[in-house]
Amino acid sequence: MTKLSDLKMRFMEDPEFREEYARADDEFALIEALVRARAAAKLTQAELARRLGTTQSAIARLEGGRVSPSFATLRRYAEATGTRLTVGLVRTDS
């Protein structure tokens, strides 16, 4: 039986896979940051939705990664959770 870590190492040898994996990793990091900000603000999805003038299901879709939020949405989310949105560009090795 192949271990997951061994399989991942084998797949990471493929440059195309590595690129997609890095892209997905960035998306998951954003989702995690959103959920952590809401939790730190001690808000439910419904409470946050009220602050943003939207629905709980819209917040669930955002936190579930099922939508690509605009910069304005992310800024409003940050303000509603008492945080500040920062964006940066990092040089790649390619």
Jmol script that loads the backbone (N, CA, C; Angstrom):
load data "model"
ATOM      1  N   MET A   1       0.849  -1.177   0.000  1.00  0.00           N
ATOM      2  CA  MET A   1       0.000   0.000   0.000  1.00  0.00           C
ATOM      3  C   MET A   1       0.896   1.242   0.000  1.00  0.00           C
ATOM      4  N   THR A   2       0.601   2.196  -0.881  1.00  0.00           N
ATOM      5  CA  THR A   2       1.371   3.426  -0.999  1.00  0.00           C
ATOM      6  C   THR A   2       0.905   4.445   0.035  1.00  0.00           C
ATOM      7  N   LYS A   3       1.870   5.057   0.718  1.00  0.00           N
ATOM      8  CA  LYS A   3       1.542   6.104   1.671  1.00  0.00           C
ATOM      9  C   LYS A   3       1.186   7.374   0.909  1.00  0.00           C
ATOM     10  N   LEU A   4       0.315   8.162   1.491  1.00  0.00           N
ATOM     11  CA  LEU A   4      -0.090   9.425   0.872  1.00  0.00           C
ATOM     12  C   LEU A   4       1.113  10.338   0.654  1.00  0.00           C
ATOM     13  N   SER A   5       2.009  10.389   1.635  1.00  0.00           N
ATOM     14  CA  SER A   5       3.188  11.250   1.506  1.00  0.00           C
ATOM     15  C   SER A   5       4.082  10.809   0.350  1.00  0.00           C
ATOM     16  N   ASP A   6       4.210   9.491   0.135  1.00  0.00           N
ATOM     17  CA  ASP A   6       5.007   8.984  -0.987  1.00  0.00           C
ATOM     18  C   ASP A   6       4.361   9.335  -2.315  1.00  0.00           C
ATOM     19  N   LEU A   7       3.061   9.212  -2.365  1.00  0.00           N
ATOM     20  CA  LEU A   7       2.326   9.540  -3.580  1.00  0.00           C
ATOM     21  C   LEU A   7       2.461  11.023  -3.895  1.00  0.00           C
ATOM     22  N   LYS A   8       2.354  11.846  -2.878  1.00  0.00           N
ATOM     23  CA  LYS A   8       2.499  13.292  -3.076  1.00  0.00           C
ATOM     24  C   LYS A   8       3.890  13.611  -3.610  1.00  0.00           C
ATOM     25  N   MET A   9       4.928  13.016  -3.038  1.00  0.00           N
ATOM     26  CA  MET A   9       6.297  13.259  -3.511  1.00  0.00           C
ATOM     27  C   MET A   9       6.447  12.880  -4.979  1.00  0.00           C
ATOM     28  N   ARG A  10       5.848  11.769  -5.359  1.00  0.00           N
ATOM     29  CA  ARG A  10       5.932  11.321  -6.740  1.00  0.00           C
ATOM     30  C   ARG A  10       5.221  12.313  -7.666  1.00  0.00           C
ATOM     31  N   PHE A  11       4.039  12.762  -7.263  1.00  0.00           N
ATOM     32  CA  PHE A  11       3.296  13.728  -8.077  1.00  0.00           C
ATOM     33  C   PHE A  11       4.021  15.071  -8.146  1.00  0.00           C
ATOM     34  N   MET A  12       4.690  15.458  -7.067  1.00  0.00           N
ATOM     35  CA  MET A  12       5.372  16.752  -7.027  1.00  0.00           C
ATOM     36  C   MET A  12       6.548  16.819  -8.009  1.00  0.00           C
ATOM     37  N   GLU A  13       6.962  15.705  -8.539  1.00  0.00           N
ATOM     38  CA  GLU A  13       8.015  15.697  -9.553  1.00  0.00           C
ATOM     39  C   GLU A  13       7.518  16.284 -10.874  1.00  0.00           C
ATOM     40  N   ASP A  14       6.222  16.299 -11.066  1.00  0.00           N
ATOM     41  CA  ASP A  14       5.606  16.845 -12.280  1.00  0.00           C
ATOM     42  C   ASP A  14       5.422  18.357 -12.112  1.00  0.00           C
ATOM     43  N   PRO A  15       6.090  19.183 -12.950  1.00  0.00           N
ATOM     44  CA  PRO A  15       5.984  20.642 -12.809  1.00  0.00           C
ATOM     45  C   PRO A  15       4.543  21.164 -12.894  1.00  0.00           C
ATOM     46  N   GLU A  16       3.734  20.573 -13.745  1.00  0.00           N
ATOM     47  CA  GLU A  16       2.338  20.993 -13.880  1.00  0.00           C
ATOM     48  C   GLU A  16       1.568  20.747 -12.586  1.00  0.00           C
ATOM     49  N   PHE A  17       1.793  19.581 -11.991  1.00  0.00           N
ATOM     50  CA  PHE A  17       1.138  19.251 -10.729  1.00  0.00           C
ATOM     51  C   PHE A  17       1.584  20.210  -9.633  1.00  0.00           C
ATOM     52  N   ARG A  18       2.910  20.472  -9.563  1.00  0.00           N
ATOM     53  CA  ARG A  18       3.441  21.392  -8.550  1.00  0.00           C
ATOM     54  C   ARG A  18       2.791  22.765  -8.647  1.00  0.00           C
ATOM     55  N   GLU A  19       2.621  23.247  -9.869  1.00  0.00           N
ATOM     56  CA  GLU A  19       2.011  24.559 -10.072  1.00  0.00           C
ATOM     57  C   GLU A  19       0.565  24.576  -9.587  1.00  0.00           C
ATOM     58  N   GLU A  20      -0.206  23.574  -9.951  1.00  0.00           N
ATOM     59  CA  GLU A  20      -1.611  23.492  -9.517  1.00  0.00           C
ATOM     60  C   GLU A  20      -1.708  23.312  -8.008  1.00  0.00           C
ATOM     61  N   TYR A  21      -0.800  22.527  -7.445  1.00  0.00           N
ATOM     62  CA  TYR A  21      -0.794  22.307  -6.000  1.00  0.00           C
ATOM     63  C   TYR A  21      -0.526  23.621  -5.268  1.00  0.00           C
ATOM     64  N   ALA A  22       0.432  24.395  -5.756  1.00  0.00           N
ATOM     65  CA  ALA A  22       0.751  25.682  -5.131  1.00  0.00           C
ATOM     66  C   ALA A  22      -0.430  26.632  -5.231  1.00  0.00           C
ATOM     67  N   ARG A  23      -1.105  26.641  -6.369  1.00  0.00           N
ATOM     68  CA  ARG A  23      -2.272  27.499  -6.552  1.00  0.00           C
ATOM     69  C   ARG A  23      -3.374  27.112  -5.559  1.00  0.00           C
ATOM     70  N   ALA A  24      -3.629  25.829  -5.428  1.00  0.00           N
ATOM     71  CA  ALA A  24      -4.659  25.355  -4.487  1.00  0.00           C
ATOM     72  C   ALA A  24      -4.257  25.665  -3.054  1.00  0.00           C
ATOM     73  N   ASP A  25      -2.958  25.544  -2.758  1.00  0.00           N
ATOM     74  CA  ASP A  25      -2.479  25.816  -1.407  1.00  0.00           C
ATOM     75  C   ASP A  25      -2.732  27.273  -1.031  1.00  0.00           C
ATOM     76  N   ASP A  26      -2.532  28.192  -1.976  1.00  0.00           N
ATOM     77  CA  ASP A  26      -2.806  29.605  -1.726  1.00  0.00           C
ATOM     78  C   ASP A  26      -4.288  29.833  -1.456  1.00  0.00           C
ATOM     79  N   GLU A  27      -5.140  29.168  -2.216  1.00  0.00           N
ATOM     80  CA  GLU A  27      -6.583  29.312  -2.014  1.00  0.00           C
ATOM     81  C   GLU A  27      -6.997  28.792  -0.644  1.00  0.00           C
ATOM     82  N   PHE A  28      -6.443  27.649  -0.248  1.00  0.00           N
ATOM     83  CA  PHE A  28      -6.769  27.097   1.069  1.00  0.00           C
ATOM     84  C   PHE A  28      -6.271  28.012   2.180  1.00  0.00           C
ATOM     85  N   ALA A  29      -5.129  28.649   1.975  1.00  0.00           N
ATOM     86  CA  ALA A  29      -4.608  29.578   2.985  1.00  0.00           C
ATOM     87  C   ALA A  29      -5.554  30.768   3.151  1.00  0.00           C
ATOM     88  N   LEU A  30      -6.097  31.265   2.055  1.00  0.00           N
ATOM     89  CA  LEU A  30      -7.053  32.373   2.136  1.00  0.00           C
ATOM     90  C   LEU A  30      -8.314  31.937   2.877  1.00  0.00           C
ATOM     91  N   ILE A  31      -8.836  30.784   2.529  1.00  0.00           N
ATOM     92  CA  ILE A  31     -10.040  30.277   3.192  1.00  0.00           C
ATOM     93  C   ILE A  31      -9.792  30.123   4.690  1.00  0.00           C
ATOM     94  N   GLU A  32      -8.637  29.563   5.039  1.00  0.00           N
ATOM     95  CA  GLU A  32      -8.306  29.392   6.459  1.00  0.00           C
ATOM     96  C   GLU A  32      -8.229  30.744   7.160  1.00  0.00           C
ATOM     97  N   ALA A  33      -7.646  31.738   6.503  1.00  0.00           N
ATOM     98  CA  ALA A  33      -7.535  33.076   7.093  1.00  0.00           C
ATOM     99  C   ALA A  33      -8.916  33.686   7.315  1.00  0.00           C
ATOM    100  N   LEU A  34      -9.831  33.485   6.373  1.00  0.00           N
ATOM    101  CA  LEU A  34     -11.191  34.008   6.521  1.00  0.00           C
ATOM    102  C   LEU A  34     -11.879  33.391   7.730  1.00  0.00           C
ATOM    103  N   VAL A  35     -11.822  32.088   7.822  1.00  0.00           N
ATOM    104  CA  VAL A  35     -12.495  31.384   8.921  1.00  0.00           C
ATOM    105  C   VAL A  35     -11.866  31.765  10.263  1.00  0.00           C
ATOM    106  N   ARG A  36     -10.539  31.863  10.301  1.00  0.00           N
ATOM    107  CA  ARG A  36      -9.867  32.246  11.549  1.00  0.00           C
ATOM    108  C   ARG A  36     -10.261  33.661  11.977  1.00  0.00           C
ATOM    109  N   ALA A  37     -10.351  34.575  11.022  1.00  0.00           N
ATOM    110  CA  ALA A  37     -10.729  35.961  11.344  1.00  0.00           C
ATOM    111  C   ALA A  37     -12.138  36.009  11.924  1.00  0.00           C
ATOM    112  N   ARG A  38     -13.047  35.256  11.307  1.00  0.00           N
ATOM    113  CA  ARG A  38     -14.428  35.235  11.811  1.00  0.00           C
ATOM    114  C   ARG A  38     -14.480  34.619  13.198  1.00  0.00           C
ATOM    115  N   ALA A  39     -13.747  33.526  13.394  1.00  0.00           N
ATOM    116  CA  ALA A  39     -13.739  32.861  14.704  1.00  0.00           C
ATOM    117  C   ALA A  39     -13.121  33.771  15.768  1.00  0.00           C
ATOM    118  N   ALA A  40     -12.036  34.457  15.420  1.00  0.00           N
ATOM    119  CA  ALA A  40     -11.392  35.355  16.382  1.00  0.00           C
ATOM    120  C   ALA A  40     -12.312  36.511  16.765  1.00  0.00           C
ATOM    121  N   ALA A  41     -13.176  36.914  15.819  1.00  0.00           N
ATOM    122  CA  ALA A  41     -14.141  37.980  16.097  1.00  0.00           C
ATOM    123  C   ALA A  41     -15.362  37.447  16.836  1.00  0.00           C
ATOM    124  N   LYS A  42     -15.382  36.122  17.050  1.00  0.00           N
ATOM    125  CA  LYS A  42     -16.486  35.458  17.746  1.00  0.00           C
ATOM    126  C   LYS A  42     -17.823  35.703  17.040  1.00  0.00           C
ATOM    127  N   LEU A  43     -17.784  35.556  15.711  1.00  0.00           N
ATOM    128  CA  LEU A  43     -18.992  35.743  14.901  1.00  0.00           C
ATOM    129  C   LEU A  43     -19.402  34.427  14.267  1.00  0.00           C
ATOM    130  N   THR A  44     -20.697  34.203  14.200  1.00  0.00           N
ATOM    131  CA  THR A  44     -21.201  33.083  13.415  1.00  0.00           C
ATOM    132  C   THR A  44     -21.267  33.550  11.963  1.00  0.00           C
ATOM    133  N   GLN A  45     -21.464  32.616  11.060  1.00  0.00           N
ATOM    134  CA  GLN A  45     -21.643  32.996   9.657  1.00  0.00           C
ATOM    135  C   GLN A  45     -22.850  33.910   9.506  1.00  0.00           C
ATOM    136  N   ALA A  46     -23.913  33.627  10.239  1.00  0.00           N
ATOM    137  CA  ALA A  46     -25.130  34.446  10.146  1.00  0.00           C
ATOM    138  C   ALA A  46     -24.873  35.862  10.649  1.00  0.00           C
ATOM    139  N   GLU A  47     -24.144  35.990  11.760  1.00  0.00           N
ATOM    140  CA  GLU A  47     -23.842  37.322  12.290  1.00  0.00           C
ATOM    141  C   GLU A  47     -22.966  38.120  11.320  1.00  0.00           C
ATOM    142  N   LEU A  48     -21.985  37.448  10.755  1.00  0.00           N
ATOM    143  CA  LEU A  48     -21.118  38.106   9.782  1.00  0.00           C
ATOM    144  C   LEU A  48     -21.913  38.517   8.545  1.00  0.00           C
ATOM    145  N   ALA A  49     -22.806  37.647   8.110  1.00  0.00           N
ATOM    146  CA  ALA A  49     -23.643  37.953   6.947  1.00  0.00           C
ATOM    147  C   ALA A  49     -24.466  39.218   7.181  1.00  0.00           C
ATOM    148  N   ARG A  50     -25.028  39.345   8.371  1.00  0.00           N
ATOM    149  CA  ARG A  50     -25.800  40.556   8.689  1.00  0.00           C
ATOM    150  C   ARG A  50     -24.924  41.799   8.599  1.00  0.00           C
ATOM    151  N   ARG A  51     -23.713  41.711   9.115  1.00  0.00           N
ATOM    152  CA  ARG A  51     -22.792  42.854   9.056  1.00  0.00           C
ATOM    153  C   ARG A  51     -22.447  43.229   7.614  1.00  0.00           C
ATOM    154  N   LEU A  52     -22.391  42.229   6.753  1.00  0.00           N
ATOM    155  CA  LEU A  52     -22.019  42.468   5.359  1.00  0.00           C
ATOM    156  C   LEU A  52     -23.226  42.715   4.454  1.00  0.00           C
ATOM    157  N   GLY A  53     -24.413  42.560   5.009  1.00  0.00           N
ATOM    158  CA  GLY A  53     -25.617  42.752   4.205  1.00  0.00           C
ATOM    159  C   GLY A  53     -25.824  41.657   3.184  1.00  0.00           C
ATOM    160  N   THR A  54     -25.495  40.444   3.584  1.00  0.00           N
ATOM    161  CA  THR A  54     -25.661  39.300   2.685  1.00  0.00           C
ATOM    162  C   THR A  54     -26.299  38.156   3.468  1.00  0.00           C
ATOM    163  N   THR A  55     -26.229  36.960   2.927  1.00  0.00           N
ATOM    164  CA  THR A  55     -26.844  35.800   3.567  1.00  0.00           C
ATOM    165  C   THR A  55     -25.787  34.877   4.173  1.00  0.00           C
ATOM    166  N   GLN A  56     -26.232  34.066   5.103  1.00  0.00           N
ATOM    167  CA  GLN A  56     -25.336  33.070   5.710  1.00  0.00           C
ATOM    168  C   GLN A  56     -24.819  32.124   4.644  1.00  0.00           C
ATOM    169  N   SER A  57     -25.667  31.763   3.690  1.00  0.00           N
ATOM    170  CA  SER A  57     -25.234  30.823   2.644  1.00  0.00           C
ATOM    171  C   SER A  57     -24.143  31.436   1.763  1.00  0.00           C
ATOM    172  N   ALA A  58     -24.182  32.753   1.566  1.00  0.00           N
ATOM    173  CA  ALA A  58     -23.125  33.417   0.789  1.00  0.00           C
ATOM    174  C   ALA A  58     -21.795  33.349   1.542  1.00  0.00           C
ATOM    175  N   ILE A  59     -21.849  33.511   2.854  1.00  0.00           N
ATOM    176  CA  ILE A  59     -20.636  33.401   3.675  1.00  0.00           C
ATOM    177  C   ILE A  59     -20.121  31.966   3.623  1.00  0.00           C
ATOM    178  N   ALA A  60     -21.012  31.001   3.692  1.00  0.00           N
ATOM    179  CA  ALA A  60     -20.615  29.589   3.619  1.00  0.00           C
ATOM    180  C   ALA A  60     -19.939  29.278   2.286  1.00  0.00           C
ATOM    181  N   ARG A  61     -20.476  29.818   1.201  1.00  0.00           N
ATOM    182  CA  ARG A  61     -19.857  29.600  -0.116  1.00  0.00           C
ATOM    183  C   ARG A  61     -18.468  30.232  -0.169  1.00  0.00           C
ATOM    184  N   LEU A  62     -18.343  31.423   0.389  1.00  0.00           N
ATOM    185  CA  LEU A  62     -17.054  32.119   0.427  1.00  0.00           C
ATOM    186  C   LEU A  62     -16.040  31.323   1.238  1.00  0.00           C
ATOM    187  N   GLU A  63     -16.432  30.905   2.432  1.00  0.00           N
ATOM    188  CA  GLU A  63     -15.528  30.160   3.301  1.00  0.00           C
ATOM    189  C   GLU A  63     -15.306  28.733   2.825  1.00  0.00           C
ATOM    190  N   GLY A  64     -16.162  28.257   1.964  1.00  0.00           N
ATOM    191  CA  GLY A  64     -15.995  26.915   1.417  1.00  0.00           C
ATOM    192  C   GLY A  64     -15.185  26.897   0.136  1.00  0.00           C
ATOM    193  N   GLY A  65     -14.785  28.081  -0.325  1.00  0.00           N
ATOM    194  CA  GLY A  65     -13.975  28.154  -1.532  1.00  0.00           C
ATOM    195  C   GLY A  65     -14.745  27.946  -2.816  1.00  0.00           C
ATOM    196  N   ARG A  66     -16.069  28.081  -2.745  1.00  0.00           N
ATOM    197  CA  ARG A  66     -16.881  27.831  -3.934  1.00  0.00           C
ATOM    198  C   ARG A  66     -17.092  29.081  -4.784  1.00  0.00           C
ATOM    199  N   VAL A  67     -16.570  30.214  -4.333  1.00  0.00           N
ATOM    200  CA  VAL A  67     -16.642  31.450  -5.108  1.00  0.00           C
ATOM    201  C   VAL A  67     -15.281  32.132  -5.059  1.00  0.00           C
ATOM    202  N   SER A  68     -15.012  32.959  -6.056  1.00  0.00           N
ATOM    203  CA  SER A  68     -13.790  33.764  -6.065  1.00  0.00           C
ATOM    204  C   SER A  68     -14.178  35.178  -5.661  1.00  0.00           C
ATOM    205  N   PRO A  69     -13.850  35.573  -4.449  1.00  0.00           N
ATOM    206  CA  PRO A  69     -14.291  36.876  -3.955  1.00  0.00           C
ATOM    207  C   PRO A  69     -13.540  38.025  -4.625  1.00  0.00           C
ATOM    208  N   SER A  70     -14.208  39.143  -4.735  1.00  0.00           N
ATOM    209  CA  SER A  70     -13.562  40.350  -5.245  1.00  0.00           C
ATOM    210  C   SER A  70     -12.709  40.951  -4.129  1.00  0.00           C
ATOM    211  N   PHE A  71     -11.837  41.858  -4.513  1.00  0.00           N
ATOM    212  CA  PHE A  71     -11.021  42.564  -3.532  1.00  0.00           C
ATOM    213  C   PHE A  71     -11.928  43.334  -2.570  1.00  0.00           C
ATOM    214  N   ALA A  72     -12.971  43.948  -3.116  1.00  0.00           N
ATOM    215  CA  ALA A  72     -13.901  44.721  -2.283  1.00  0.00           C
ATOM    216  C   ALA A  72     -14.596  43.819  -1.251  1.00  0.00           C
ATOM    217  N   THR A  73     -14.975  42.622  -1.654  1.00  0.00           N
ATOM    218  CA  THR A  73     -15.613  41.687  -0.723  1.00  0.00           C
ATOM    219  C   THR A  73     -14.643  41.300   0.389  1.00  0.00           C
ATOM    220  N   LEU A  74     -13.402  41.008   0.019  1.00  0.00           N
ATOM    221  CA  LEU A  74     -12.409  40.642   1.030  1.00  0.00           C
ATOM    222  C   LEU A  74     -12.148  41.798   1.984  1.00  0.00           C
ATOM    223  N   ARG A  75     -12.121  43.022   1.473  1.00  0.00           N
ATOM    224  CA  ARG A  75     -11.911  44.193   2.331  1.00  0.00           C
ATOM    225  C   ARG A  75     -13.072  44.353   3.302  1.00  0.00           C
ATOM    226  N   ARG A  76     -14.312  44.206   2.811  1.00  0.00           N
ATOM    227  CA  ARG A  76     -15.485  44.317   3.677  1.00  0.00           C
ATOM    228  C   ARG A  76     -15.490  43.210   4.733  1.00  0.00           C
ATOM    229  N   TYR A  77     -15.111  42.003   4.332  1.00  0.00           N
ATOM    230  CA  TYR A  77     -15.028  40.866   5.255  1.00  0.00           C
ATOM    231  C   TYR A  77     -14.029  41.200   6.363  1.00  0.00           C
ATOM    232  N   ALA A  78     -12.873  41.709   5.974  1.00  0.00           N
ATOM    233  CA  ALA A  78     -11.845  42.060   6.954  1.00  0.00           C
ATOM    234  C   ALA A  78     -12.370  43.113   7.928  1.00  0.00           C
ATOM    235  N   GLU A  79     -12.976  44.160   7.407  1.00  0.00           N
ATOM    236  CA  GLU A  79     -13.504  45.222   8.271  1.00  0.00           C
ATOM    237  C   GLU A  79     -14.558  44.677   9.236  1.00  0.00           C
ATOM    238  N   ALA A  80     -15.414  43.791   8.746  1.00  0.00           N
ATOM    239  CA  ALA A  80     -16.488  43.234   9.574  1.00  0.00           C
ATOM    240  C   ALA A  80     -15.946  42.335  10.682  1.00  0.00           C
ATOM    241  N   THR A  81     -14.760  41.780  10.472  1.00  0.00           N
ATOM    242  CA  THR A  81     -14.167  40.899  11.484  1.00  0.00           C
ATOM    243  C   THR A  81     -13.106  41.608  12.312  1.00  0.00           C
ATOM    244  N   GLY A  82     -12.953  42.924  12.118  1.00  0.00           N
ATOM    245  CA  GLY A  82     -11.976  43.672  12.895  1.00  0.00           C
ATOM    246  C   GLY A  82     -10.546  43.389  12.487  1.00  0.00           C
ATOM    247  N   THR A  83     -10.355  43.024  11.220  1.00  0.00           N
ATOM    248  CA  THR A  83      -9.014  42.753  10.719  1.00  0.00           C
ATOM    249  C   THR A  83      -8.730  43.683   9.540  1.00  0.00           C
ATOM    250  N   ARG A  84      -7.505  43.599   9.020  1.00  0.00           N
ATOM    251  CA  ARG A  84      -7.113  44.420   7.885  1.00  0.00           C
ATOM    252  C   ARG A  84      -6.627  43.506   6.776  1.00  0.00           C
ATOM    253  N   LEU A  85      -7.099  43.737   5.580  1.00  0.00           N
ATOM    254  CA  LEU A  85      -6.697  42.948   4.419  1.00  0.00           C
ATOM    255  C   LEU A  85      -5.340  43.428   3.931  1.00  0.00           C
ATOM    256  N   THR A  86      -4.425  42.499   3.725  1.00  0.00           N
ATOM    257  CA  THR A  86      -3.143  42.820   3.110  1.00  0.00           C
ATOM    258  C   THR A  86      -2.947  41.904   1.909  1.00  0.00           C
ATOM    259  N   VAL A  87      -2.326  42.434   0.884  1.00  0.00           N
ATOM    260  CA  VAL A  87      -2.065  41.663  -0.336  1.00  0.00           C
ATOM    261  C   VAL A  87      -0.603  41.850  -0.686  1.00  0.00           C
ATOM    262  N   GLY A  88       0.022  40.791  -1.126  1.00  0.00           N
ATOM    263  CA  GLY A  88       1.427  40.893  -1.513  1.00  0.00           C
ATOM    264  C   GLY A  88       1.735  40.013  -2.705  1.00  0.00           C
ATOM    265  N   LEU A  89       2.763  40.384  -3.401  1.00  0.00           N
ATOM    266  CA  LEU A  89       3.249  39.584  -4.510  1.00  0.00           C
ATOM    267  C   LEU A  89       4.640  39.078  -4.151  1.00  0.00           C
ATOM    268  N   VAL A  90       4.870  37.803  -4.367  1.00  0.00           N
ATOM    269  CA  VAL A  90       6.129  37.179  -4.011  1.00  0.00           C
ATOM    270  C   VAL A  90       6.758  36.600  -5.268  1.00  0.00           C
ATOM    271  N   ARG A  91       8.017  36.928  -5.482  1.00  0.00           N
ATOM    272  CA  ARG A  91       8.729  36.425  -6.667  1.00  0.00           C
ATOM    273  C   ARG A  91       8.819  34.900  -6.602  1.00  0.00           C
ATOM    274  N   THR A  92       8.573  34.280  -7.737  1.00  0.00           N
ATOM    275  CA  THR A  92       8.717  32.823  -7.823  1.00  0.00           C
ATOM    276  C   THR A  92      10.116  32.501  -8.327  1.00  0.00           C
ATOM    277  N   ASP A  93      10.497  31.269  -8.160  1.00  0.00           N
ATOM    278  CA  ASP A  93      11.832  30.832  -8.593  1.00  0.00           C
ATOM    279  C   ASP A  93      11.882  30.491 -10.072  1.00  0.00           C
ATOM    280  N   SER A  94      10.755  30.493 -10.748  1.00  0.00           N
ATOM    281  CA  SER A  94      10.750  30.066 -12.151  1.00  0.00           C
ATOM    282  C   SER A  94      11.182  31.141 -13.099  1.00  0.00           C
TER     283      SER A  94
END
end "model"
wireframe off; spacefill off
backbone 0.3
color backbone group
